[in-house]
Amino acid sequence: MKIDFQETTDDLAKRIDIHSRFGSRDIDEWMLGILDLQPGTRILDVGCGAGKQCFSFFHYLKGQAEITGTDVSESLLEEARAKNQEIDNAVDFRYLDFNERFELPENHYDLISACFAIYYAQDIPFTLSELHRLLVPGGRLFTTGPMPTNKQIFYDIIQKATGKEIPPMPGSSRYASQIYGTMQDLFSKTEQHIFENPLTFDTVDPFMVYTRASMSEDRKLWNSLFETHEEFELVMESIGKVANDYIQRDGKIVMTKVVGGFIATR
Ligand SMILES: C[S@@+](CC[C@H](N)C(=O)[O-])C[C@H]1O[C@@H](n2cnc3c(N)ncnc32)[C@H](O)[C@@H]1O
C-alpha cells in the first residue's frame, strides 16, 4: 500500500493545541499510566513528530532513560531538536523512514513506541518485524491509533456538508484489518487499551481550526471531496455552516476521540 504521509509542523501543532484546550483528558497521562515505565528504560519512539511522547517519557522518568526519537519529516525533527535544547539535548532525535530497514541496534530497546504513526507504513508486517527485531526479549511495543468510533460527529458533519461518503481512514481501518492481527502473529502477548477524550466546542471557530488542520494535511486521503485549494475552501465553508447548525441546535459540538493503545511483548 502506498501511503505518502508527511505531517507539517503547523498542522500537527494546531491539532495538539486544540486537544489540550478543548479535551477533558490527557492522553500522555493515560499512556504513562498503562506503560508503567521504570528508570533506566531504553526507549525508541518511531514517527515521533515534534517529540511529544519522547518529552513525556523523559519528564516521567526524570531523565533516567535512553530515549531515541525518529521521524521521516526533517521539519518536525528540527522542531523536536529545538525543544530538546531545553533539556540539554537529552533525547537523540534522528531521521528514520519506517518503510526502510532500521539501521539501529538489534535486541536493544525495552520499549518502542509508535503513536499515531504506524498506520502510515506501506508494509505493516515489514515495519512491525523491524520493530520486533530491535526489542530485547520481553521488551514491549506500544502503538496508538484511532478506533472505528473515533470522532464520529466530525465525520457526520463532513458527510452532511458534502453529501459524500467518508473515505476509509488508514488508522481506524488498518488497525482492525491488519495491524492488530500482525502484532498478535509476531509477538508473544498483546493487549488492548481504550482511551476516550471528549473535546467540547461551544463555538464553531476552534472546531474549524481542528478540521482545517486535520483535512489539509491528510488531503490525499480526502481527494474524493476536494483536490484544488478552491475546492478545499468550498468544503470548509460547507462544513462551517453545518457545524454552526449543530451548535445552534445543541449549544455545543462534543467530538469524542476514541484511541486504541496496543501493547505487544516480544
Ligand atoms: C500524526 S503524526 C504523530 C507524531 C507524534 N507521534 C505525536 O503523536 O505527536 C504522524 C507522524 O508519523 C510520521 N511518519 C509518517 N510516515 C513515516 C515514515 N515512513 N517513517 C517515519 N515516520 C513517518 C510523520 O512524519 C508524523 O510525524
The ligand as an ORCA input file, in Angstrom:
! r2SCAN-3c Opt
* xyz 0 1
  C       0.158     12.180     13.415
  S       1.890     12.371     13.494
  C       2.264     11.805     15.132
  C       3.508     12.379     15.691
  C       3.755     12.107     17.191
  N       3.934     10.704     17.476
  C       2.625     12.689     18.014
  O       1.735     11.935     18.450
  O       2.614     13.909     18.194
  C       2.468     11.045     12.437
  C       3.969     11.029     12.299
  O       4.370      9.909     11.512
  C       5.468     10.339     10.716
  N       5.665      9.428      9.588
  C       4.866      9.235      8.507
  N       5.432      8.372      7.629
  C       6.610      7.991      8.193
  C       7.656      7.121      7.784
  N       7.597      6.495      6.607
  N       8.710      6.934      8.602
  C       8.779      7.596      9.796
  N       7.832      8.456     10.235
  C       6.760      8.654      9.444
  C       5.069     11.747     10.299
  O       6.162     12.494      9.804
  C       4.498     12.267     11.603
  O       5.484     12.874     12.409
*
